[in-house]
């Protein structure tokens, strides 16, 4: 149990801005194993974002404004970790002509046109989806979307080669098959507990398809994974799931 709790704390420290004690400037020794807790931390993030959205609605804040503020709160809570990855992937894949230039652009901290556009599209899609989802389904939908979006990352990290000889993804290391399987299983279990079985399975399939699509694109564009690729995959899966659930749950 201590190992599971240690992994949970490490996952919280990596995926959020919540203060967790760890050695300064050093990757925790259990970081690779902590991948199995990514969906659990994702579910907690989704629950907090959903409760914020519902709380704002209950105070009379218009649905559109409540959804926008909740998404802003999510970015503050996570440090926009995955949004940054999505923007870097869009800038690199869209603006680079060679492998070297794509990787160089992805490492550049400045935001380009492609990155700005993909963030705008992603935010608008999530915003519209949250507005359409009825109150009773907001928290469960966000829990499932955040858990599944992070549940695909260990499998992607395990199976994709590294695009760089250095960087966050390579320095962090790759989880083993057992860790990736546990993460995927926990993500699916969380989705099944949060949603109807049909919606949970549709969402899980969509998350897997999102991960496979980004993996295929990354292989073609830069030959493998970086931390930005994994972050971008999480955002694509999360956004796609929320749109799917909005379409299936929205009241006529």
N, C-alpha and C positions, 0 to 999 in steps of 0.2 A: 504493500500500500504506500510505503514511503516513496518508492520509485515513481509510482503513478502521480503522487502529489508533487514531487519534484518536477516531473515532466509537465504537469499542469502549470506550475509557476513559471517554468521556462517558456512555455507556449504563450502565457499571458504577457510575459516581458517582451517577447518578440512581436506578437501580433497587436499589442495595444501600447498606449502610453502610460498605463498604470504602473506605478513604481513597484519594482520587484528587485530584491537584492541579488546581484550577480557581480562577478569580478569585472572591474572596469577594463575596457579594451580587450576583453577575452571572450571567445565563444564558449558558452557553458559546455562542460564535457558531455552532458546528456542531451545536447540540442538535437542530434539526429534521432534519438529515441523519442524525444518530445513531439515529433511529428504526429504521433498517434493521438495526441490530445488536441490537435488543430481543430477538428470538428467541434469538440466540446467548448473550446474557447470561442469559436465562431458562433455557436448556438447562444452563448451568453451575450456576445456582442449584439446579435440579432434581437434577443429579448430586451436588452436595454434600449435599443433604437426603437423597437416597437412600442415599449411602454412610454417612451418620450413622446412618440407620435400620438398615441392615444391620450396621454395626459394633456397635451396641447389641444387636441380636439375637444376634450371634456371641459376645457376652460373657455371654449367658444372661439378658438383660433380657427379660421377657415381651413378646410382640408388641404388645399394646395400649400398654404403657408406652413401648416403643421408638418406636412411631408417634407418640405424643403428644409425646415429647421431640424427635423429628425435626421435627415441625410447629412446635414452639416454637423450635427452632433456625432454622427458615426465617423466622419472624417477626423474630427478632433480626437475622439476616443482611440482611433487606430493610427493617428498620425498620417492619414491618407497613404498608408504604406502600399496598398495594392493599386490605388488610383495612380500613384506615381509610376508604378510599373507599367500600367496600361498606357499611360501617356508616352513613356519612353519607348515602348514597343511600337506604337503608332508612328512616332517621329523617326525611329530608326528604320523600320521596314518601309515606311512611305518615302522617306527623304534620302536614304542612302542608295548609292549605285553599286557599290562593291561590299563584300563581306566586312572588310576593314572599316569602311566608312559607316556602315550600319551599326557596328559595335561601338564606334567612336561617338556617333550621335546618341546612342542609347546611354552612354556614360555621361554625356553632357547634362548638367543640371538645368539648363535653360529649357523652357517650354516652347515648342515649335507649333506650326500651323496644324499639322496632323494630330499632334498630341492634344491641342486645344479642342479640335473638332471632335475627337473620340471621347474626350471627357464631357463635352457638351451633350453629345448623343447619349452617352451612358447615363448621365445625370437626368436628362429629360425622360429617358425611358423608365428609370427607376421612380422618378417623381410621378409620372403618369400612372404607373402601376400601383404605387402606394395609395394614390387618390382613389383609384377604382376598387381597391380591395376593401370589403366591408369591415367595420370595426372589429367584429368577432374573429376575423381571420388575420388581422394585421400582425399580431405578435407571432402566431404559429408560422405564418408565411415567411417572416423575416428570420425566425429561428432556423427553419429548414433551408432557406436560401443561403444564409451565412455558413451553416454547417456543411452543406453539400459543396459550396464554393471552395471551402478550405479542405474538404475531404478528398478532393481529387489531386491536391498538390503533392502528397507523398508518392503516389503512383507515378506522376509525371517526373518528379525528381529522380525516382528510381530508374526509370526506363529511358530517359533522354540523356544523350552524351552532353558534355559541357561544351559550350561555344567558345569559352575563353580559357586561358591557362591560369587565370586568377579571377578574383571577384567573389561576391558574397555566396553565390550558389556553390562554387567549387570549395571555398574555404569551409562552408558549413558541412559538407559531406552529404552522401546519399543514404537515405534510410534503406533498410533491408526489406525483403518481401513481406515478412511478418508484420513489420511496422506499418507498411502501406496497406496491407489487408485489414489490420485493426482499424486504421483511420477510415478506410472506406466503409467498413462494417458499422462503425460508430455513427458515421454521417448518415447512412441509410436508416439505422435504428432511430436516430433523432428525427429524421424526416417522417418515418412511419408513426412515431409517437405524436408528432405535431400536426400531421395532415391525414386526410383519408388515405387508404392504401393506394387508391388509383392515382390521386394527385402526387403522393410521395414517390410512386414508381415513375410516373411521367417526369417529375422533377429530377430524380436520380439519373434517368436515361439522358435527359437534357444536359445535366452537369457533366456526365461522362462524354457526351458528344462534344460539348464545349472544350473539354480538356483535350480530346483527341484532335479536334480541329486546330486548336492553338499549337499543339505539339507538331502536327503536320506542317503548319505554316512556319514554325520556328526552324524545323529541320530544313525546309526549302530556303529560308531567308538567311539564316546564320549558322546552320549546321547543328543546332542543339539548344540547350537551355541556358538561361541566365536567371538571376533573381527577378529581373523585370518580366521575363516571359512567364514565370510562375505567378507573379502578381497580376499580370494582365489576364491570365487564364482564370484566376479567381473572380475578377471583375466581370468578365464575359459570362461565366457560369451564373454568378449571383444575379446579374441583370436579366439574363435569359429566363431564369427561374421565376423571378418576380413578375415578368411580363406574362409568362405562361400561367401563373396562378391568378393574375388579374383577369386574364381571359376566361379562366374556368370558374372563378369565384364571384366575379362582378355581378351585381344584381341587375336584372333586365330593366 
